[in-house]
Amino acid sequence: MDKMSRPPHRQPKAYQDTRFLESKDARALRILAEYMEPLHRFQRHNVQDTIVFMGSARLRSEEAAKAALAEAEWAGEGIDAAQTALRLSIYYETARELARRLTAWSKQLDRKERRFVVCTGGGPGIMEAANRGASEAKGLNVGLTISIPEEFDNAYVSRELHFTFITSLCASSGLSTSPRRSCCSPGVMARSTSCSRS
C-alpha cells in the first residue's frame, strides 16, 4: 500500500490528547480546568452563591458518638475519649440543623437561581453534618474534596455538585468562588487558609 492509498493520519488536537493532558507540561491546564469546571457546573445548576461550612473533621453525630461510648464501656477502654466525643457531638448536630434550616429557607426564595447553597470540603465531621442537613431539607449542596490517600465518601453531598480536586489550592479557590457567608465551627484552624480565602 503506497502513501497515497492509506487513510490520512490525524494527530489529535492538543485538548483531546490525553497523554499530553496528563503530562507535567500540561499541569497549568489541569489546574485551570479544575477552576473552570466547577464554575460551569454552578452555572448549569443555577447556583448563585453559597454558604461555606468549615470545622473539625473529627466530630461525630450524636448517634455515632453514643454508639462509640457504648462500645467503649463494653470494652472497658477509651471511655474518656468517647465521652468527650459525645459532648462535642453538639457541634455536629448544630451544624446539621443550621444547614437544614438554611436550605429549607433558601428553597422558598422567589428566584430562579439557587441561593445560599450549603458548601463544604466534602469530608467527615462538620462537613458531613452540613451536607447532611442540606440533604435532609432536600436541597442541592456542594462538596469540594481533594485527592488524598484516605478518601472519605460523604454520602450526603449532592452528586451533581461533588468535585474532586488535585490540590488544596483548587479546592480552596472553589470555596471562595461564590460564598455569601461562612460558618466556622470548632476545629477550623486547620483550614485557616480556606477561611481567609472565603
C-alpha positions as CSV (number, residue, x, y, z in Angstrom):
1,M,0.0,0.0,0.0
2,D,1.5,3.3,-1.0
3,K,1.3,6.5,0.9
4,M,-1.4,7.9,-1.3
5,S,-3.8,5.0,-0.8
6,R,-3.5,5.0,3.1
7,P,-6.1,6.8,5.1
8,P,-4.8,10.1,6.4
9,H,-3.3,10.1,9.9
10,R,-5.0,12.7,12.1
11,Q,-3.0,13.9,15.0
12,P,-5.4,14.5,18.0
13,K,-6.0,18.1,18.9
14,A,-4.0,19.2,21.9
15,Y,-7.1,19.4,24.1
16,Q,-8.0,15.8,23.1
17,D,-4.6,14.3,23.6
18,T,-4.9,12.6,27.0
19,R,-1.2,11.7,27.0
20,F,-0.3,15.4,26.8
21,L,-3.0,16.5,29.2
22,E,-1.7,14.1,31.9
23,S,1.9,15.2,31.4
24,K,3.9,17.6,33.6
25,D,3.8,20.2,30.8
26,A,0.0,20.4,30.9
27,R,-0.3,20.9,34.7
28,A,-1.3,24.5,34.3
29,L,-4.2,23.4,32.0
30,R,-5.4,20.8,34.5
31,I,-5.4,23.5,37.3
32,L,-7.3,25.9,35.0
33,A,-9.8,23.1,34.2
34,E,-10.3,22.5,37.9
35,Y,-11.1,26.1,38.4
36,M,-13.4,26.5,35.3
37,E,-15.3,23.2,35.5
38,P,-17.0,24.0,38.9
39,L,-18.0,27.4,37.6
40,H,-19.6,25.6,34.6
41,R,-21.5,23.2,36.8
42,F,-22.6,26.1,39.2
43,Q,-24.0,27.9,36.2
44,R,-25.7,24.8,34.8
45,H,-27.4,24.2,38.2
46,N,-28.1,27.9,38.7
47,V,-26.0,28.1,41.9
48,Q,-25.9,31.9,42.6
49,D,-24.0,31.8,45.9
50,T,-23.0,29.5,48.7
51,I,-22.7,29.4,52.5
52,V,-19.4,27.7,53.4
53,F,-19.3,25.4,56.5
54,M,-15.9,24.7,58.0
55,G,-14.9,22.9,61.1
56,S,-13.4,19.8,62.6
57,A,-13.4,16.6,60.5
58,R,-13.2,14.5,63.7
59,L,-16.6,15.4,65.2
60,R,-19.3,12.7,65.1
61,S,-23.0,12.7,65.1
62,E,-24.7,12.2,68.5
63,E,-26.0,8.8,67.3
64,A,-22.4,7.7,66.3
65,A,-20.9,9.1,69.5
66,K,-23.4,7.3,71.7
67,A,-22.7,4.0,69.8
68,A,-18.9,4.6,70.3
69,L,-19.4,5.3,74.0
70,A,-21.5,2.1,74.5
71,E,-18.7,0.1,72.7
72,A,-16.0,1.7,74.8
73,E,-17.9,1.0,78.0
74,W,-18.4,-2.7,76.9
75,A,-14.7,-2.9,76.1
76,G,-13.7,-1.1,79.3
77,E,-11.3,1.2,77.5
78,G,-11.4,4.6,75.7
79,I,-14.3,5.7,77.8
80,D,-13.0,9.3,78.4
81,A,-12.4,9.9,74.7
82,A,-15.8,8.5,73.9
83,Q,-17.4,10.7,76.5
84,T,-15.6,13.8,75.1
85,A,-16.8,12.8,71.5
86,L,-20.3,12.6,72.8
87,R,-20.1,16.1,74.5
88,L,-18.6,17.6,71.3
89,S,-21.3,16.0,69.1
90,I,-23.4,19.1,69.9
91,Y,-21.4,21.0,67.3
92,Y,-22.1,18.3,64.6
93,E,-25.8,18.4,65.4
94,T,-25.9,22.2,65.5
95,A,-24.2,22.4,62.0
96,R,-26.6,19.8,60.7
97,E,-29.7,21.7,62.0
98,L,-28.4,25.1,60.8
99,A,-27.7,23.7,57.3
100,R,-31.2,22.1,57.2
101,R,-32.9,25.3,58.2
102,L,-30.8,27.5,55.8
103,T,-31.6,25.1,52.9
104,A,-35.3,24.9,53.7
105,W,-35.4,28.7,53.9
106,S,-33.4,29.3,50.7
107,K,-35.6,26.9,48.7
108,Q,-38.6,29.3,49.5
109,L,-36.9,32.3,48.0
110,D,-38.7,33.6,44.9
111,R,-35.9,33.2,42.4
112,K,-34.8,31.1,39.5
113,E,-31.3,30.9,40.9
114,R,-30.3,28.7,43.8
115,R,-29.2,31.0,46.6
116,F,-27.3,30.3,49.8
117,V,-26.4,26.7,48.8
118,V,-24.5,24.8,51.5
119,C,-20.9,24.2,50.6
120,T,-18.2,22.2,52.4
121,G,-14.9,20.4,51.9
122,G,-16.9,17.2,51.3
123,G,-15.3,15.3,54.2
124,P,-16.4,13.9,57.6
125,G,-17.3,15.8,60.8
126,I,-18.7,19.3,60.4
127,M,-18.6,19.0,56.6
128,E,-20.7,15.8,56.7
129,A,-23.1,17.4,59.2
130,A,-23.7,20.4,56.9
131,N,-24.2,18.3,53.8
132,R,-26.4,16.0,55.7
133,G,-28.6,18.9,57.0
134,A,-29.0,20.3,53.5
135,S,-29.8,16.8,52.1
136,E,-32.4,16.3,54.8
137,A,-34.1,19.5,53.5
138,K,-34.0,18.0,50.0
139,G,-31.7,20.7,48.7
140,L,-28.6,20.6,46.5
141,N,-25.3,21.1,48.3
142,V,-21.7,21.3,47.3
143,G,-18.7,19.1,48.3
144,L,-15.2,20.3,47.3
145,T,-12.8,17.4,48.1
146,I,-9.1,16.9,47.3
147,S,-7.5,13.7,46.1
148,I,-5.8,12.2,49.2
149,P,-5.0,8.6,50.1
150,E,-7.6,8.4,53.0
151,E,-10.6,9.3,50.8
152,F,-13.8,9.8,52.7
153,D,-17.1,9.4,50.8
154,N,-19.5,11.9,52.2
155,A,-22.8,10.3,51.2
156,Y,-24.8,13.5,51.8
157,V,-23.1,15.6,49.1
158,S,-25.2,16.1,46.0
159,R,-23.6,14.0,43.3
160,E,-24.1,16.6,40.6
161,L,-22.1,19.2,42.7
162,H,-19.4,16.9,44.1
163,F,-16.0,18.0,43.0
164,T,-12.6,16.2,43.5
165,F,-9.5,18.4,43.0
166,I,-5.8,17.6,42.6
167,T,-4.6,20.2,45.0
168,S,-6.0,22.0,48.1
169,L,-5.3,25.3,46.2
170,C,-8.1,24.4,43.7
171,A,-10.4,23.2,46.4
172,S,-9.8,26.5,48.4
173,S,-10.4,28.6,45.3
174,G,-13.7,26.6,44.9
175,L,-14.6,27.5,48.5
176,S,-14.1,31.2,47.6
177,T,-15.8,31.2,44.2
178,S,-19.3,32.3,45.3
179,P,-19.6,32.4,49.1
180,R,-22.1,34.7,50.6
181,R,-21.3,33.7,54.2
182,S,-19.0,31.3,56.1
183,C,-19.9,29.3,59.2
184,C,-16.8,28.3,61.2
185,S,-17.1,25.6,63.9
186,P,-14.5,24.3,66.3
187,G,-11.5,22.8,64.6
188,V,-11.5,25.3,61.8
189,M,-7.9,26.5,62.5
190,A,-6.6,23.5,60.5
191,R,-8.4,25.1,57.5
192,S,-7.5,28.7,58.2
193,T,-6.2,29.2,54.7
194,S,-9.7,28.3,53.5
195,C,-11.3,30.7,56.0
196,S,-9.0,33.6,54.9
197,R,-9.9,33.0,51.2
198,S,-13.7,32.8,51.8
